[in-house]
Amino acid sequence: MAIALCTLAGHFMLGAAFGGVGFIWIAVVAAASFFTGWELAFALLMACLLLQNAFIAAVIPLIDDSTHFSILLGTGFAVTALLALIYGPAWLKMRRELPAESETLLRWMTYFFIVVLGYTALGTMSVSLTSTLVYARIYFTGALMLIIGVALGFRLSFGYVLGVIRILAVMLTLWAVCEYCFTYGLYDVFHIVEFFNLKYTSLSNTLAFASIDEVIEAGTNSYLNLSGQFGLDIELLRLMGPNLHPISYAYALAFCGLLCFIDKRPILTWLCVVLILLIGAKGPLLKTLLSIALALFYGRTRNPRWVLMALGSFLGIFVITGVIYGIASEDYHVVGLLGGLHGFMENPLGHGVGSGGNMSSAGMTANFQLFQGYGADFALESGIGVMLYQIGIGAIAFFILYWKIWKSVWDATFFFATQPRLIVVPVVLAFLIFNGIFQEEVFSPVGWGLWLLFSGMILAWRWQGERGKLPLTI
């Protein structure tokens, strides 16, 4: 982890001063890790995904060209793609020695890649190249993370992976303490105002924020971020964490907290849960509590069918309640979902990757208050709604791939009888896809990306165990 952090520091300093030169440095280290130790690759990827924006904010004084800032924002995907390219062939090399489900996953992943590439080409004809590339990156990230996870799972131990996560959990909780107790000092040291101005000023001709006070005011929202007439009057500072985004921070805490729960580290687990509760991010909070509850339930009963029934019942109630509440309160998430469904019914073939969505050029300038009153004419907020709007019937390839992944992970968790808490992983994967009905952040690298990475490792560990070559104790 120390080497990974130093590598990232060098990359971001070089990138801030010289742009793309920083990627040469990180590529050399990543390539070297293939020969010196695959452990570094995992630590590098995790540190990059969870700490990238804090690194960028720290080196802002070195940035004299705004394009360098934009280049650095792409570090997470660049590292993901680089590691998939370096380590992914390990999965392909072993595919003939692995169970049939490995071949099935590779085949459906190929279909999904083809679909995304085709709809990316379609998107470039109707929307800006930036919007298209942003969403193409989102779709590719999940599959690339699974590839990396499987490849690294052949070489990394269960204990090492959890050890890295514990270190990151400590770092995330320490950041929260500093952000609560020394808000102004932390934001000043990490140049938070300058970071957000570089990130958002391009959308208008004025600065996004003039002072730290404005950043704090913008980050103080109604608790649980309930929009519409049922919004709560309770206002709390939503911690941004090193991600510099409260929802991404909550997803990172959920991942670290749940893996600490699997590792039976109660203090770190509940510290993460408390922080998610303070942030008030509904999706990560429900996901974490549901996973812990069902894992404890399974630990007592050891009956997978009961867990599956409880999970299905909760998810059904969750979706029905969310839709009813959203329609009644004109919640942004349901308004965006309906916009996506209407767009899909009007054009089932899809509008192209990059059309619609919060991060598209249309979404960046959308009038959400107007949409609350009259409805959205394109998909927003909802990850599933945006996907249906963009790739239409091509989403079938995604749903089949995701089902294949979930079924394989569900079966794999029962292979390790001494670790019943691993059932957390398929529970999370199921929750994510249903939460994607309401939330677009589900498909972010710290949303589904981290869980597909760990899912790939679980599959690799199981496949090795079935071949009698399990090099670790689980």
N, C-alpha and C positions, 0 to 999 in steps of 0.2 A: 504493500500500500504506500509506503514511503517513496519507493521508486516511481510508482504510478503518479503520485502527487507532484513529484519533482519533474517528471516528464511533461505533465500537463502545464505546470508553471512555465517551463521553457517554451512549450508550444504557444501558449497564449501571449507571452511577452514577445516572441518572434512575430506572431501573427499581428499583434497590435502595431508593431513598428514597421513590419515589412509585408503584411498581407499573407498571401498563400505560402510564403516561405516556411511558416510554422508547421505546415502539414508535412513537409519533407522530414522534419525532425521527428514528429510523432509516428510517421510511417516507418522510419528506420528503427525506432524502438519497438514498434509493434512487430515488425518482421523479425527482429532479433529475438523477441520473446518466444518465437516458434522453436528456436534452437536452444535457448537458455532456460526456459521454464514457462509453461503455459499459464502458471498461476498469475504472472504479471499481466497477461492479456485480460483475465477476468477482473483483476483489481483496477486496471486502466479503464475498462469499459464502465464499471460501476461508478468509479470516481467521476468520470466524464459525465455520465447521465445525471448524477445527483448534485454535482458541484459546478457544472459548466458555467452557469450564469454568474456565480460568485467570482469565479476566476476572471471572467470577462469584465465585470464591474471593477475588480481590483486593478486591472491594467489599463483602464480608460485614459489615465493621464498620458499613456504612451501612444494613444491613437490620434493621428493627425489627419486621417482620411476616413470618412464615414464608411467607405466601401470595406475597409479593414474590419470594421465592426460587424458588418453584414456577413463577411466571410467567417468570422469567429462564431457567429450564431449557428453556422452549419457544422460545427465541430462534432457534435453528438452523432449526427447521421454519417459523417465522414468516417469516424472511428468505427461505427457499427458496420458500415459497408466494407471497410478495410479488413476488419477482423473476420467478417464472413468470407471474404475472398481468400484470406490466409489460412483460416482454420476449417472452413466449410468442406474442402476436398477430403478431410479426414472421414466425414460421414459417407461421402460417395465411395471412397476407397473400401469401406467396410460393408457396403450395402448388401453384398451377396452373402455375407456371413450373419446378417441380422434377420429377425423375424419378418414376415410378410407385411406387417403393419408399417415397417420402416419404408418399404417400397411404395406402399399406398400413400403415405404422407408426402414423399418426394414427388410422386406423380401429381397429386392434387395441388401441391405447392407450385409445380410447374404450370399447371392450368391457371392458377391464380395470377402468377406473374404475367402470363400471356394476356389475360383479361385486363390487368392494370396497364400494361404497356399499350394495348390497343386503345383503351379509353383515355390514356394520357395523350396519345396522338390526336384523338378526337377533341380533347379539351383545348389543345393548343390552337385549334382552328376557331374557337369561339370566345375564349377568355385569355387573360394575360398569362404569359409564360410563368411569371412568379407564382400565381395562384395554382397553376397546374403542377409545378414542381413541388410546392408545399404539400399538396395532398398526395401526390405520387410517393413522396418520401414517407408520409404517414402509413400508407398501405404497405409499402415495402418493408418498413422497419419491423413490423411484427414477425413476418416470415424470416427476415434476416436474423432476428433475435433467436428464433427457434433453431435455426441452423447453427448459430454460434453455441447455443446451449447444448445441443446434442454433441457437437464436436468437442467442446471443453469437458463435457461429462465423461468422455472416454479417458480423460487424464487427471481430472481434479477429484479430490476427495470431498465427501460430504462435510467433514469437519472443517476443511479449509474454506469452503464456500460460506459456511455459517460464520466462521471467524471473521471473514471480510465484512459480512453483513453486520456483525456486532460492532465492529469499528465504525462503520458508517452510521449506525443507529446512535452511537455515542456522539458523533460529530453533529448529527441532525438535532439531537436534544440540546447539546451545548449551544448551538446557534440560537435555538428558541429562547434559552435563558438570557442570552445576550440581547436578543431582539426585544424581549419584554423589559429587561432591566436597564439597558443602555441603548434605547432605540435611536436617539439622535447621534450618539457616538458611532454606533455600528453603521448606520446609513451614511454618515459622513466619511468614514474610513473606506467604505466600499463604493463611494461615489454613486449612490442610488439615484439621485436626481439626474445626474448626467447620463446614467444608463438608460433610464426611461425616456429621456429626451432624445437620445440617439435612436432608440427603438421605435418611438411613436411619432416623432416630429415630422417624419416623411408623409404622414397622413394629412397634415395640415400645414399652414404657413406659420403657425405659432408654436412655441415651446409647450410640451405636454405638462411640465411642472416647473414652477419657479423656485420652490423651496421644499425642504423636508416636510414642513407642516402640510403642504398640499399633498405630498405623497401619503402621509399618515391619514389625512382626511379622506382621500380617495380610497384608501384601504380599509376604512372603517364602515362596514356594511351591516345591514340587518342580519341578526343571527340566523344561521343556516341559509342565508341568502335567499329567503323566500320572497318571491316577487308577487306583484298583484295585491289584491285587497286583503289577503291573509298574511302579509308580511309582518314580522315581529318587530316590536319597538326596541328590543335589546340590541345594543350596538357594541361590538368589540373590535379591537384591532385584529385584522386577519393576518396572522403571521405569514410572511412570504418565504422564509427559509432561504437557504443558499440557492434555491431554484428561482427566487425572486418572483414567485407566483404562488398564491395560497393553495390553489387546487392541486397543482403539480407537487407542491410540498406535502400536502395531505396524502397523495398517492404514494409518494416516496416513504413517508412515515408508516403508511399501512403495510407496504411491502416489508420494510425492515422490522416492524413490530410483529407481523405474522410469522416471519422466519425466526425471530427471537422466541416466539411462542412455540414453534416446532422444536426449537433448540432448548426449550424449558428454561428460559431466562426471564422470570416473571417481572423483575424490576424494569428491564429495558422494554419489555412488552407493554406494560401498563403506562410507562412514561410516554411511549408513542401513542397509545390510545388516548391518554389525557390531552396530548397536544392536538390530535385530530379533533377531539371534542371542542377544544378552545377555538380552533380554526373554524369549525362549524361547516365542514364540507360533507354534505349528506351522503354522497356515493361512497367515498372512502370510509366514512364512519359506519354505515350500514354493512358494508362489505367486511370490515374488520370484526365487528361484533357478531355478525351472522357466522362467520368462519370459525371464530373461537367457540361459539355456542354449539355448533354442529360437531366440531372436533371433540369437545368434551362429551357430548352426547354419544358419539361413536365410541369414544374411549370406554364408556360405561356399558354400552349395549353390544358393541362389535357386530351390529346388524346393518350392512350397507343399504338394504332396502328401506329401512326406516329413515335413514339419513336422506336417501333420495326422495322419499315421500315428503319429508319435512322441507327439503330444499325446494322441491317443485311447488309445494303449497305456499311457501313464503314468496317465491318469485312471482307466482300468479297474483297473489294479493298485492305485492309491490307494484306491479305494472298496472293493475286495475285501479288501485288507489291513486297512483301517480297521474294517470290519464284523467280520472274524474276530478282530482284536485286541480290539475293543470287547466282543464276546460273551464272549471268554475272560477278560477282566479286569473285566467288569461296569462298563465305562466309562460315565460319565454321558451322553456324547453319543449312544452307541448305545442305551442304555436309554431316553433321550428319543425317539430316532427310532422305536424299536419301539412306544413308547406312542402316538406319532402315527399309525403305520401301523395299529395295532389299532383306534384310535378312528376312523380313516377307513373301515376295513372294516365296523365296526359301524354307522356312519352316513355313507355316501358323500356325502350332500348337504351335510355340514359342520355344525359346532356353532356357527358365528358368529365374527366377528372379535373377538378379546379373550379367547376361551376357550382355556386352555392357553397354554404359553409361559413363558419365564423371567420376563418382565416383567408377566405377568398377576397378579392378586391371588392366584390359586391357586399360581402358580409362586414368588411371593415368600415364601410360607410352607411350601413343599414340604420334605419330609424326604428329601433325596437319598440318605442312607445306607440308609433303608428301601427306597427304589426300587431301589438296587443289589441288594438281596437278593430282592425280590419283584416287581420290574418297576414301571414307571410306568403309571398308569391314564389319563394324558393326555399330550400332547406337551410335551417340554421340550428345551432345548439345540439340537436340530436345526431349522434354518431351514425346510427342506423338510418335515420332519415336522410342524412347527407349522402351516405353510401348509395342508397336506393336512387336518389336523385341524380347522382353522378354516373354510376355504372349500371343502373337499371337491372335488367335480368342477368347481367354479368355477376351480380352479387351472389347468385346461386353457387358459383365456384368458391366464394368466400365462406358461405354458410356450410357447405359440405366439408371444406378443409377444416374449419373450426370445429365441426362436429367430430371429425376423425381425430383431431388433436385431443379434444376433451375426452372422448371414449378411451383413447390410448392412455392418457394420464390417469383417468379414473381407474382403469384396470391395473395400472402400474403401482398405484399407491397401496394396493392390497398385497402386492408382492413382498413388501417390506413389513412383515408382521410386527417387528419390534418398534416401528415408528407409526402408530395409528394417527398421530397428528398431521401426517402428510396429507390426510384427506382434505386439509385446508386448501390445497392447490386446485383440485377440480371444483371445489365449492367456489373459490374465487373466480375461476375461469367461467363458470356458469353465471355468476352474478355480473361479471363484467359485460357479457353480451347482452343481458337484459337491461343493465344500467345504461348501456349504449343507446337504448331507445330514447333516453332523456338527455344524455350528456356526451358531448363530442370529445372531451378530454380523456375518455376511456381509451381511445385509440392513440394516445400519446406514448412516447417511449417509456415514461414512468408509469403509465397505465397498463395497457396490455403487454407492452414491450418487456418489462421486467419479469412478468409472470410467464410469458412464453419462453424467455431465457431459462428460467428455473425449471419450467416444464420439460424443456429439451434435455436438461441435465438428468431429471428423474427418469426420462425414457432411456437415456444412455446407460444409466446405472442399472435399470431393470434388464435391458438387453444383455449387458455384460453378465449380470447375475444368472440369467437363463442359460448363458453359454458356459457357466461355471468359471468365469474369469473376473469375478467382482473383486477389484483391488482395494476395497474399502469396507468399513463396517458401518451399516445403517441400521 
